[in-house]
């Protein structure tokens, strides 16, 4: 499971993790956006909350995530849950359905850097590729002309989202472990690791990779020491 504020680098790290370990990447944000695109009632309600920088109500999100985690590919290959849970109640619901992560990765980035990352972020609607006007500009003028900005990628909305995120992340962590430090074994035999995400992506992944490798080595050495 990976957690982090908007533009903390979750997406990039998820790609690197799934490429190496073959886990099924499940993004609560992608599930929500698909629901919005479908024009469903749940999608309409979700969009209203997202536009205000608020969390989408649990009753909309919980079942979508539960259903995806229950699919065969996730059960067989393992899963990487991105952007969920975002509140203590969602974390409680996840446990209630019997889903227990072995590793909880928390990416930490200073707020001013996060705001800059989000405001400059653009989407290519043709390829789905994400660009940044400063750090990863489009390759051609043709691509630049068609780039779009997500409706919630404005400075005002991202600050609201960051405030909401900061209010909830400690509550989520407290559900899994009452006290935590940089790396800590918890009562559910889960590792929580906090990583500074304002470094090159390769350095961030090196630390994540080391934690995953250590976890797998521990499991192979003593399978009973970690949840299956």
N, C-alpha and C positions, 0 to 999 in steps of 0.2 A: 504494500500500500504506500502511495506517495502523496504527500501533502505540501502545499506551498501557495503563496499568494499569487494573484494574476501576474503573469510574465516572470515568474520565479525560475522558469526553465524546466518545468515539469514535462512538457511535451517532448523537448529534446532528449531529456534523460530517459523518458519512457521508450523512445525509439531505440536508444542504445541498449537499454535493458532487454527489450523484447528481441532485438536482433541477436544478442548473445545467448539469452537463456530460453527463448521460445515461449515465453509466457503470453497469455492472451491479454491484450491491452484493453481495459474497459474504462472509458472516460464518461463520468457522469455528465459532464458538459456536452459531449457529443450526443449522448442519449437524449438530453433535454433539447438540444438544437434540432435533432431529428423529429422530435415530437412537435416542436414549433413549426418546422417546415411542413409537417403533415397537415397543419391547420386544425388539429384536434382541439377539443375543449381544454384538455390538460395543457396543450401547447400554448393556447391563448392565455391561460392563467399564469403559466410559467413565465411567459414573455413580460407580462405586466410587472411581476416581481423583479425580474432581471433588469428591466429598464429603470427601476427605482433603486437598484443596487442592493436589493434584499435577497435573502435566501428563499429559494423556491420551497413551498410547504412540503413537509415530509411525506404526506399522503401521495403526492405526485411522484416524488423521486424514489422513495423506498422500494416500491414494487418494480419499477423499471430496473433498478440495480439488482434486486433479488433475482428477477427473471433471467437477467444476463449472466449472473454468476452461476446460475443453475444449469446453463446450457452445457452440452457434452464437451465441447472443446475446452471450456474453462475448467471443468471438473477433471479432465484427463491431463491437460498440459500445465495446469496452474494458472493463476491470474495475477495481473498487475492492476490494481484499482487506483484510478487517477481522479483526484478531485472529490472523493467521497470516502468517509463521511465528513461533513462540514459543520457538524454540531454534535453536542453530547447526545441528543435524542437520536440522531441518525446512527451514531456509533453504537448506542444501546440496541437499536433495531437490527443492526448488522450482526451483533453478537446473538441476539434473540433468534435469528434465522440460522445460526450455527456457522457463520463465516468468521474465521479467526485468522488474521494475517500472521505470518511468521516474522515479517520485517516491516517496520513502519518508518519510512524515510520522510524527514521534514526538511525542506529547503528554506533557508533563511536569506533574505536579501533586504538591504536598507530601503526604506520607503521612497526616497527621492529617485533611486535607480529604477524601482518598479514603475513609478509614474512615467518616467522617460521612456522605458521600454514599451509600455502599453500605448501611450499616446502616439508613438511613431509606428505602431504596428499596422500592417496592411495585408489584405487577403487578395490573392488572385482567384477570381471566381471560376476561371477556366480550368486551372490545374489544381487548385486547392492549396497551393504553396503559400506559406506565410513569409512576408518580407518585413523589413524595418527600414524606414526612410533614411536613417543614419547608419545603422550597423550592418544592414543586409539589403541594400537597395536593389531594385529590379534591374535585370540585365539589359533591357531594351526600353526605348520610349514607348513602343507598342504595349508592352506589359504594364509600364507605369500608368498609361492612360486608362487602363481598365481596372486598376486596383480599387478595392473598396475598404471601408473601415467598419468594423463591427459597431453596432449602435451603442454598445456599452464600453467602448474603448476611448472614452473622453476623460479628461483630467477630473472633472467633477464626479463622474460615475465611478472611476477607478478608485478615487479616494474613499468613496462610500463603501466600495467592495473591500478595500483594504481594512477599513474600520471594522466591518462585519467579520472579515477573516480573522483579524487579531483578537476579536472578542471571543471567537469560538475555538480557535486552535488549542488553547490550553485546556478547555473543557473536553475536547476530543481526547487529548493525551491523558487526561485524568481518568477517563473511562477505562483505558487499558493499563494504566500504571499510576498509582497515587503520587509517586515521586519519580523523577527522571533526571538523568544527567546526559552528557554527550552520547554515551552508549550505555544502555542499561538493560539487563535481563528483567523481564516483568513476570507477573504471576501467571500470565497466559503463555509463558515460554516464548515471548515475542521480544525481538530486539527493536528498540527505538533509537534511531540515529539522526542527529541534527547536523546538517551540512550547510556551510556558507555557500550560497549559490551565486555570489557576485564574483566568481572566478571563471577562468576558461572552462568550457564544457568538458574538456578532456580531464581536467583536474577533478571536477565534480564527479564525473563518472568513475574515475579511479577509486575514489573513496566508497562510492556505492558498490562497485564491483568487488572491492575487498570485503565489504560486509556481507554481500551475497555469497561469495566464495567461502567465507568462514562459516556462514550458516549451513551451507550445503555440506561442507566438510564435517561439521559437527553432526549433522543428520546422518551422514554415511557412517560415521564412527559409532554413534549411539542414536539409532532411530527413535528411541523412546524419549529423547531429550527435547524433541520438537514436535509440534502438532503436525499431523499429516495433512 
